Amino acid sequence: MVSAVNPRSYHTATLLGLLPAQTINVYLGSTLRSMHDVLNDQKTALAGYSIFAVQTVIGVLLMAWVVQKARTELSNALLSDMGVEHKLLVEIDDDSLE
């Protein structure tokens, strides 16, 4: 077994996660000839820029979440590999930060 992830759960989550962006991309691709046409046409320019902005914001937020999650998991893994006697606990006084 390569991974402990259930294949059915993986495929379902992948489908649900990719479906909104792919639906938008298919719609834009089937109704418009090129991005140049979208941005130069006054009727579709706002929609084109809006979709691009939304996809960019979602991408950045997901990237930040994945990085934060990876850091947390890495820290937990490193701490669990160390024995209890090697752990260092640091207490920070909030008043000293001001």
N, C-alpha and C positions, 0 to 999 in steps of 0.2 A: 504494500500500500504506500503510495507516494505521500498522501496527506490524510489527516484525520477529519477533514471537512467532508461532510456528506455531499456526494455529487448532485443529488436532487436539490438540496438547499443552495448549493453554489450556483447551479444553472438558473434556479428561480430568482435568486437575488441579482444575478447578472442581468437577466431579462428585465426585471423591474427597474434596475438602476439605469440601464441604457435606453430603455424604451422612450422616455420623454425626449431626450436629445435626438435620438434617431428618428422619431416621428416628425420633429421639427425639420430636421435635415432632409427627410424624404419629401415633406410638403414643399419646402423651399426649392428643392431640386426639381420637382415635378412641375411646379408652376412658373418658375423663373428660368431664364436662360443663363444668366451669369450674375455674380455679385455686383459687377459694374452696372448692370441694368437695374438692380435693386436699389443701389445707392444713388443713382442718377434720376430715377423716377420719383417725383414728389409724392406720389401715392404710397410707394413702398419704402421710401428711404427711412422713415421713422421706425417702421416695423423691422427693417433690416438692422439698423443700429441698435434697436432695443433688444432684439434677439441676441445679437453679438455681445452686448453688454451683460445681459443676464447669464449667458453661457460662460463668459469670462469670470463674473463674480462667483458663480457656482463652482467653477473650476478652482479658483483661488481658495475659496472656503474649504472645499474638499481636500485640497492639497495641504492646507494648514492643519486640518483635523487629522489627516493621515500621519503627518510628521509628528504632531503632538502625541497621538496614540502610539506611534512607533517608539518615541522617546520614553514614554511611560512603561511600555512593555520591556524595552531594553533595560531600563533602570531596575524594574522588578526582577528580571532574569539575572542581572548582575548581582543584585542583593541576595537573591535566593541561592546563588552559587557560593556566596561567601558564608562562612560560618557565623553564628550569632556573635562570637567573640570578636569578629573583625568588623562588625557594623559600627558606624560612627553616627551618633545622633547629635544634631546641632539644634539648639533652641535659639530663635531670634526674637529679641525683644522689639516689639513694634514701636515703642517710644524712642528707641535709639535711631530709628530710620528717619525721623523727622528732622 
